[in-house]
Structures are given as structure tokens and as C-alpha cells.
Amino acid sequence: MLELSLLGTVFLLVGFALWLFADSDDDDSSGGLRQPVLIPVPVRHQRH
């Protein structure tokens, strides 16, 4: 019974480690959240 518990614990730890070290969805793999790209929008200034 102890061996089965140890085997389950090892599987959980290996699965958790793989989940932590999995590659993120970043294009440059730098980690963290991706910053939004700001696009300039032309604005017309009209005087009444």
C-alpha cells in the first residue's frame, strides 16, 4: 500500500513539474504576459 501511495505521489509531482515548465503561448518564450500592441489612430481636429 505504501508503494502505491509513493507511486501516486511521484506521478503527481512529475505532472505538476511538467505543467509548471511547459512552454507558454508567447512567441518569444520570454515568459510572462504578452503586452498589447498599440496602433496609432488618426484623429481629425475640426473646429466649429
Sine and cosine of phi, psi and omega as CSV:
sin_phi,cos_phi,sin_psi,cos_psi,sin_omega,cos_omega
0.00,0.00,-0.61,0.79,0.02,-1.00
-0.90,0.43,-0.63,0.78,0.00,-1.00
-0.90,0.43,-0.62,0.78,0.01,-1.00
-0.92,0.40,-0.64,0.77,0.04,-1.00
-0.92,0.40,-0.67,0.74,0.03,-1.00
-0.91,0.42,-0.65,0.76,0.02,-1.00
-0.90,0.44,-0.68,0.74,0.05,-1.00
-0.89,0.45,-0.64,0.76,0.03,-1.00
-0.91,0.42,-0.66,0.75,0.02,-1.00
-0.90,0.44,-0.69,0.72,0.02,-1.00
-0.88,0.47,-0.65,0.76,0.02,-1.00
-0.91,0.42,-0.68,0.73,0.00,-1.00
-0.92,0.39,-0.66,0.75,0.03,-1.00
-0.91,0.41,-0.67,0.74,0.03,-1.00
-0.90,0.44,-0.65,0.76,0.03,-1.00
-0.92,0.40,-0.65,0.76,0.02,-1.00
-0.91,0.42,-0.66,0.75,0.04,-1.00
-0.90,0.43,-0.61,0.79,0.02,-1.00
-0.92,0.40,-0.62,0.79,0.00,-1.00
-0.94,0.34,-0.64,0.77,-0.09,-1.00
-1.00,-0.07,0.13,0.99,0.03,-1.00
-0.91,0.41,0.54,-0.84,-0.02,-1.00
-0.93,0.37,0.70,-0.72,0.00,-1.00
-0.98,0.19,0.04,-1.00,-0.04,-1.00
-1.00,0.03,0.21,0.98,0.06,-1.00
-0.94,0.35,0.53,-0.85,0.03,-1.00
-0.96,0.27,-0.56,0.83,-0.06,-1.00
-0.99,-0.17,0.05,1.00,0.03,-1.00
0.81,0.59,0.57,0.82,0.01,-1.00
-1.00,0.02,-0.13,0.99,-0.01,-1.00
0.99,0.11,0.22,-0.98,0.00,-1.00
0.98,0.20,-0.07,-1.00,-0.02,-1.00
-1.00,0.05,0.54,-0.84,0.04,-1.00
-0.98,0.19,0.65,-0.76,0.01,-1.00
-1.00,0.08,0.61,-0.80,0.03,-1.00
-0.94,0.35,0.50,-0.87,0.03,-1.00
-1.00,-0.02,0.81,-0.59,0.00,-1.00
-1.00,-0.03,0.80,-0.60,0.00,-1.00
-0.93,-0.37,0.82,-0.58,0.00,-1.00
-0.92,0.38,0.69,-0.73,0.00,-1.00
-0.92,-0.38,0.84,-0.54,0.02,-1.00
-0.92,0.39,0.69,-0.72,-0.02,-1.00
-0.86,-0.52,0.75,-0.67,0.04,-1.00
-1.00,-0.04,0.79,-0.61,0.04,-1.00
-0.99,-0.16,0.94,-0.34,-0.01,-1.00
-0.94,-0.35,0.73,-0.69,0.07,-1.00
-0.97,-0.23,0.70,-0.71,-0.01,-1.00
-1.00,0.05,0.00,0.00,0.00,0.00
